[in-house]
Amino acid sequence: MATVRVEVEQGLLEGIIGNGVKVWKGIPYARKPIGALRFHPPVPMKKSAGIYHADAFGPVSIQNREIAERLGTPTKNMSEDCLYLNVWAPEKTEKKLPVMVWIHGGAFRSGSGSTPLYDGTKLAASGEVIVVTLNYRLGVFGFLHLAGISKEYTANLGLLDQIAALKWVQENIAVFGGDPNQMTIFGESAGSMSVAALLTMPAAKGLFQKAILQSGASQTIPHKKATEIAEAVLLELGIKENELGKLNSFTADEIVQASEKVTLQYAASGAMPFQPTVDERTLPFQPIDAIAYGAAKGIPIIIGTNHDEGHFFYNEQTPLTPEKVIAASLVKRVGEENANQLASYYPKTMDGQAQYMTDFVFWRPSLQLAAAQSTYAPVWMYRFDWHIQGHPMAGKAMHALEIPFVFNNLSYFEKINVQVNNEIKSLADTMQKAWITFAKTGQPNIQHVDWHAYSVYKRSTLIVNSTITLVPDPNSEKRKLIIEDHHQERK
């Protein structure tokens, strides 16, 4: 196989050429976060002599193997040494191209940039963009809130890893054919929640110019709760709060096992115990509040959700949340009057609870973020509705179903026994083109549809299905109960 070399700040990288692209895999963007660097911010790489063979993906962040395999994440090589990224470029690059940096999802506890679904070949082979995917520390290694216990530690390490990767890309992408001043970050689920945080983090300012948020918006865990979880992990390990240095005496597996026990304690509430935390040094404000006050001024975004997000997380065997718990949650979120009117939307069934999750974990935060940002930059909102009626896995427009269309990686459908027909191919081409056009111009383009920017007055939303249409304020009656109009959305 033909090879290709580029020189970056650390030294020479040798990648491979094939399928219309040049690809460099497993590029280290920070020093190994092990030993004395465990539970500390990423440190830049040092320059090295010789050639680094970037022809194989690097190790993925340590995570629950069973969950990883279910989600298609490679599990053969998992390690604390996981800070690697991958670059795809068109085989023939004649100009500085826009760069699209993908941040993977997985509830901040699973996933990787080398998951086959995120392969950047088709996007890069279009000849119009450079594609980057990356790993970051997950779970206990990326989001254990030791900063709540000792000032010697730093919060939100997983997000700081993402920032370190973005800095590496900005400093080096020109040699791959990319334009460091035309950077778009995009992600799904926890990756999209990461994008929301990056829009507001001081250390990320200036590292990208555009953002795409797929099925995720402002999401954090309260400082007090995050500290309690960190204390619980320490208790499982038998470490006192004044003995944090002992963390380095445990193996990675021992630390993961302790975190899994703590995760089980919090699983009943549906909470993610390891996720971003508001912290004065790294993430000073709730992302939605910071965005409402202009923290992401001038950054255009695409943001959207899937029609049936929650069905990814529910099946016939999933225990239902008690009705009184749902009712109390509704009152807390929207007030008693609106909660009473909303109750009929969420019957005590699997479908009802999946819909509740769709609306309040994904749709409502996205509406809030879209409204807040629309004051400071153009925002385009979509809703992905495509599905195959009656299919066991694609029978609903569930969480993550849009990803193979965005990346045009349609082999995914063959794996779930769906024949890739012209409708699927056409929709993939349309979504890929819209995302690429946005990365190039800051405005998405859909053939035959004038996709208007979002505002709280009209709420234009692109409905992505076999036929693509633009709808003002879809499901407006329910939306008005879930989120108030205009200025109240920023509260």
MARVO-954373 format. One record per residue (C-alpha): x, y, z. Coordinates in pm, whole numbers, padded with zeros to 5 digits, always signed. Example, Ala and Ser with C-alpha at 12.3 -4.5 7.8 and 13.67 -1.06 7.14 Angstrom:
<sites>
+01230-00450+00780
+01367-00106+00714
</sites>
This chain:
<sites>
+00000+00000+00000
+00127+00347-00088
+00244+00569+00195
+00255+00943+00250
+00462+01150+00492
+00405+01486+00656
+00612+01671+00913
+00434+01799+01222
+00577+01967+01530
+00669+01634+01693
+00838+01488+01385
+00758+01284+01073
+00427+01099+01037
+00385+00827+00776
+00027+00751+00672
-00131+00542+00398
-00315+00612+00075
-00622+00424-00042
-00992+00456-00134
-00940+00809-00258
-00797+00940+00068
-00478+00982+00263
-00517+00872+00623
-00297+00899+00930
-00417+00687+01222
-00322+00681+01587
-00142+01015+01604
-00053+01101+01966
-00168+01456+02043
-00055+01463+02409
+00179+01270+02633
+00055+00945+02783
-00167+01033+03082
-00015+00764+03300
+00202+00754+03611
+00244+01105+03748
+00015+01239+03472
-00281+01018+03573
-00579+01235+03678
-00402+01550+03556
-00448+01773+03248
-00298+01664+02915
+00063+01764+02848
+00186+01851+02493
+00396+01599+02303
+00772+01635+02274
+00951+01637+01939
+01086+01294+01848
+01344+01169+01603
+01267+00922+01327
+00939+00833+01161
+00612+00764+01340
+00414+00502+01148
+00055+00630+01160
-00103+00329+00992
-00305+00180+01280
-00552+00326+01529
-00419+00397+01877
-00555+00242+02196
-00902+00351+02305
-00987+00491+02644
-01051+00232+02915
-01423+00156+02936
-01676-00113+03011
-01596-00380+02754
-01951-00515+02729
-02100-00172+02661
-01822-00088+02416
-01875-00402+02210
-02250-00345+02201
-02189+00003+02058
-01930-00113+01803
-01624+00030+01976
-01302-00169+01916
-01203-00329+02247
-00890-00523+02152
-00662-00243+02267
-00787-00038+02565
-00548+00166+02776
-00501+00474+02990
-00262+00567+02709
-00546+00675+02481
-00484+01033+02364
-00471+00972+01990
-00640+01125+01687
-00688+01029+01321
-00679+01243+01005
-00842+01175+00668
-00760+01401+00372
-00859+01381+00004
-00595+01200-00201
-00555+01511-00414
-00557+01829-00207
-00494+02143-00409
-00606+02407-00159
-00651+02468+00211
-00965+02281+00299
-01212+02328+00587
-01157+02090+00877
-01428+01886+01051
-01333+01750+01395
-01562+01476+01528
-01615+01421+01901
-01767+01081+01972
-02052+01006+02210
-02109+00728+02460
-02244+00890+02780
-01890+01008+02865
-01804+00648+02956
-01767+00463+02624
-01681+00509+02257
-01375+00606+02053
-01266+00800+01748
-01179+00471+01575
-01531+00325+01586
-01605+00211+01226
-01922+00420+01211
-01705+00733+01233
-01463+00639+00956
-01390+00964+00774
-01316+00814+00431
-01641+00907+00257
-01647+01261+00396
-01286+01327+00298
-01317+01152-00038
-01568+01421-00135
-01257+01633-00189
-01402+01921+00008
-01296+01873+00373
-01033+01726+00606
-01183+01498+00874
-01039+01439+01222
-01163+01199+01488
-01020+01171+01838
-01016+00982+02166
-01044+01145+02506
-01037+01010+02860
-01369+00860+02963
-01549+00768+03280
-01347+00775+03600
-01023+00874+03424
-01178+01167+03237
-01446+01296+03474
-01369+01197+03834
-01416+01528+04015
-01107+01522+04235
-01095+01901+04200
-01391+01909+04439
-01167+01751+04702
-00825+01905+04639
-00707+02213+04447
-00408+02007+04332
-00639+01842+04080
-00819+01979+03776
-01179+01918+03672
-01314+01804+03336
-01004+01623+03211
-01196+01463+02924
-01294+01806+02795
-00938+01932+02840
-00822+01636+02630
-01058+01750+02354
-00913+02101+02376
-00559+01962+02358
-00658+01773+02043
-00810+02087+01890
-00490+02280+01967
-00285+02007+01800
-00509+02020+01493
-00495+02397+01472
-00114+02394+01494
-00054+02106+01250
-00347+02063+01013
-00200+02286+00742
+00053+02019+00646
-00237+01778+00579
-00404+02032+00349
-00638+02183+00607
-00714+02544+00694
-00666+02606+01069
-00896+02908+01042
-01183+02698+00905
-01248+02453+01188
-01587+02295+01257
-01640+02075+01560
-01924+01825+01547
-02041+01547+01773
-02331+01330+01879
-02481+01254+02221
-02203+01304+02480
-01995+01433+02190
-02261+01695+02122
-02280+01779+02494
-01903+01821+02476
-01946+02063+02186
-02191+02266+02398
-01932+02286+02676
-01649+02374+02435
-01856+02664+02302
-01819+02826+02645
-01484+02708+02787
-01221+02984+02802
-00942+02744+02698
-01132+02651+02380
-01185+03007+02260
-01057+03059+01906
-00995+02690+01836
-01297+02652+01604
-01531+02873+01404
-01844+02660+01362
-02021+02382+01550
-02273+02103+01487
-02461+01945+01777
-02636+01614+01707
-02866+01487+01984
-02714+01664+02282
-02686+02009+02434
-02599+02168+02768
-02536+01889+03020
-02345+01893+03349
-02354+01731+03689
-02374+01960+03993
-02043+02027+04170
-02171+01889+04499
-02296+01566+04342
-01976+01522+04140
-01773+01563+04459
-01989+01306+04639
-01927+01059+04356
-01552+01118+04372
-01564+01058+04747
-01757+00735+04688
-01491+00609+04446
-01219+00690+04698
-01414+00503+04965
-01435+00196+04742
-01057+00211+04700
-00997+00269+05070
-00830+00607+05011
-00876+00896+05253
-00929+01247+05117
-00584+01353+05235
-00422+01055+05060
-00505+01123+04696
-00149+01044+04595
-00228+00680+04662
-00441+00675+04345
-00124+00601+04151
-00067+00283+04349
-00378+00118+04201
-00402-00049+03863
-00634+00094+03603
-00860-00212+03635
-00891-00165+04012
-00993+00198+03965
-01244+00106+03695
-01395-00167+03914
-01443+00083+04196
-01605+00331+03958
-01837+00063+03818
-01964-00011+04169
-02035+00358+04222
-02199+00381+03879
-02441+00105+03975
-02540+00302+04285
-02640+00596+04069
-02783+00402+03776
-03129+00376+03932
-03171+00753+03906
-03074+00748+03538
-02787+00987+03608
-02447+00972+03444
-02203+00984+03738
-01905+01084+03524
-01968+01388+03307
-01871+01758+03286
-01894+01967+03602
-01919+02343+03640
-01579+02448+03771
-01434+02797+03806
-01103+02710+03637
-01222+02503+03339
-01600+02536+03285
-01698+02846+03483
-02073+02847+03403
-02349+02616+03295
-02307+02606+02916
-02666+02714+02850
-02626+03016+03081
-02293+03115+02928
-02435+03084+02575
-02737+03292+02673
-02497+03570+02772
-02296+03552+02449
-02005+03319+02529
-02029+03170+02179
-02098+03496+01998
-02029+03476+01625
-02018+03095+01604
-02290+02959+01372
-02433+02621+01468
-02648+02338+01340
-02837+02164+01618
-03096+01890+01611
-03245+01576+01759
-03396+01251+01641
-03771+01195+01662
-03744+00887+01885
-03416+00935+02074
-03533+00755+02387
-03613+00426+02215
-03239+00357+02191
-03230+00327+02569
-03557+00140+02626
-03686-00203+02530
-03956-00435+02656
-03728-00561+02935
-03633-00214+03064
-03779-00151+03412
-04022+00140+03403
-03964+00442+03623
-04243+00472+03882
-04521+00702+03765
-04488+00925+04073
-04118+00980+03995
-04202+01093+03641
-04479+01318+03776
-04247+01480+04032
-03981+01531+03767
-04232+01698+03536
-04343+01939+03807
-03982+02027+03886
-03903+02091+03520
-04211+02279+03399
-04430+02364+03699
-04748+02198+03820
-04989+02349+03569
-04786+02250+03263
-04702+01913+03417
-05070+01827+03448
-05125+01905+03081
-04815+01713+02974
-04894+01395+03169
-05102+01244+02889
-04801+01258+02655
-04608+01015+02876
-04821+00711+02964
-04675+00445+03193
-04551+00236+02903
-04216+00177+02744
-04309+00411+02459
-04427+00678+02702
-04108+00674+02904
-03891+00667+02593
-04077+00974+02472
-04021+01147+02807
-03647+01087+02768
-03657+01213+02408
-03826+01535+02511
-03640+01625+02827
-03292+01483+02779
-03256+01580+02413
-03529+01802+02263
-03577+02056+02541
-03204+02131+02597
-03158+02166+02222
-03447+02412+02199
-03296+02611+02484
-02952+02623+02327
-03086+02709+01982
-03290+02996+02122
-03002+03129+02330
-02745+03118+02050
-02978+03259+01784
-02932+03604+01939
-02559+03595+01871
-02512+03389+01553
-02713+03203+01288
-02861+02873+01407
-03012+02598+01195
-03229+02335+01361
-03327+01992+01229
-03523+01688+01340
-03429+01347+01202
-03744+01139+01140
-03627+00871+00894
-03696+00511+00995
-03815+00179+00853
-04155+00084+00984
-04146-00246+01171
-03769-00299+01156
-03626-00427+01490
-03340-00174+01497
-03438+00100+01255
-03811+00092+01324
-03789+00424+01505
-03581+00736+01439
-03384+00655+01752
-03067+00795+01904
-02761+00776+01673
-02951+00661+01363
-02849+00976+01175
-02474+00910+01213
-02428+00666+00920
-02603+00921+00697
-02377+01209+00806
-02061+01002+00748
-02215+00822+00448
-02103+00494+00604
-02391+00287+00476
-02232-00051+00544
-02387-00008+00889
-02726-00089+00737
-02602-00413+00589
-02503-00520+00942
-02860-00473+01064
-03009-00647+00757
-03129-00336+00578
-03082-00324+00202
-02916+00001+00101
-03153+00140-00161
-03160+00464-00357
-03362+00636-00085
-03093+00567+00176
-02813+00667-00063
-02989+00989-00156
-03053+01086+00204
-02691+01016+00298
-02568+01229+00008
-02802+01510+00111
-02699+01511+00477
-02330+01480+00400
-02352+01768+00153
-02538+01987+00404
-02278+01926+00676
-01987+01985+00436
-02142+02304+00297
-02185+02433+00650
-01818+02357+00725
-01718+02547+00410
-01951+02847+00425
-02114+02860+00768
-02453+02793+00611
-02598+02449+00529
-02748+02384+00189
-03031+02143+00110
-03126+02105-00253
-03484+02220-00330
-03539+02336+00032
-03468+02685+00164
-03345+02599+00515
-03415+02919+00709
-03217+03004+01021
-03390+02935+01353
-03548+03207+01564
-03777+03201+01867
-04040+03375+01657
-04072+03122+01376
-03869+02818+01495
-03800+02687+01144
-03700+02319+01173
-03579+02094+00893
-03761+01760+00908
-03524+01499+00766
-03712+01201+00626
-03757+01029+00292
-03882+01371+00189
-03716+01674+00345
-03936+01965+00448
-03908+02283+00653
-04168+02315+00930
-04229+02613+01159
-04244+02514+01527
-04315+02138+01499
-04524+01991+01783
-04591+02347+01895
-04857+02265+02156
-04630+02027+02345
-04331+02254+02292
-04511+02545+02460
-04567+02330+02768
-04208+02204+02773
-04039+02537+02715
-04172+02888+02734
-04147+03141+02457
-03880+03399+02386
-03675+03539+02675
-03796+03281+02927
-03606+03010+02741
-03279+03154+02868
-03362+03108+03233
</sites>
